[in-house]
Every structure is written in structure tokens, then in C-alpha cells.
């Protein structure tokens, strides 16, 4: 038979969970930023690529990377 008991989580475990969630959110934000930046690179014309110092080949190489790769 189960009884109603309040389950308490030690502060250190709660802090660890909070830290992991914060880290996970930070990683997701980084991945989203990379994905958007690489998508934008695909659509820049040669004049804009020259302005930022990238060749078409270098831009294509960067844009083809998966979002999780720096």
C-alpha cells in the first residue's frame, strides 16, 4: 500500500539538475545560432562574401557543416 509522502530532493541534486538544464539550454541556443548563421551564409552574394572576407568555397564549406559542429 502506498502512502502520501512528500518526496524531497537534496539541494545538491536540485542544483545539479538545474545546472544540467541550464547547460542544455545554452547548447540549444548555440546550435540554433550556428544553424541560422550557416543558413544566412548560403544566401549571401559574392559582393557580401568579399566584404566579410570569405570566398564562395569557404562559405559553402562552413554552410555545409552540421549545426552541432563548431
N, C-alpha and C positions, 0 to 999 in steps of 0.2 A: 504494500500500500504506500502510495506517495503522499507526502505531506507538503503543505505550502511552506517553503523555506526561502528566504531571500538569499540569493547567491551573491556573494561579494567577491570582487576581483581585487587582488592585491594591487596597490598603487603602481608597483614596478611593472606588473603585467599590463595594466592600463596604459602606462606611459610607453611601453614597447609597442603596443597596438597602435597608439596614436602616432608614434614615430614612423611605423611602417606605412600607415595610411598616408601620412604627410609625404613620405618619400615616394610612394606610388603616385600620388597626385602630381608631384613635381616631375617625375619621369614622364607621365602622360602629357603634361604641358610642354615639355621639351620635345617629345615626339610630334606633337601637333605643330609646334613652331617649325620644326625641320620639314615636315610634310608640306606646310604652306609655303615655306621658302623655296623648296625644290620645285613645287608646282609653279611658282612665280618665275623661277629661272627658265622653265620650259617655254615661257611665253614672251621673254624679252627679245627685242630685235638686236641685230648686230651692233647698232649705234649705242644702245644702252649697255650691252655687254662690254663694249670697249670702254665706256665711261666708268664701269666698276672694275675694269682690268681683267676681264675674263674672256677667253676665246670661246667660240661656239663649242669646240670639243670639250674644253674644261667644264663648261656649263652643262653640257649633255652628260658628262661623266658624273658630276655632282647630282644632277636631277634624277639620274637612274638609280642612285643608292636607295636602299630601303630605309624607311623612317627611323628604324632602331639603330642604324649605323651612323656614327658621327662623321 
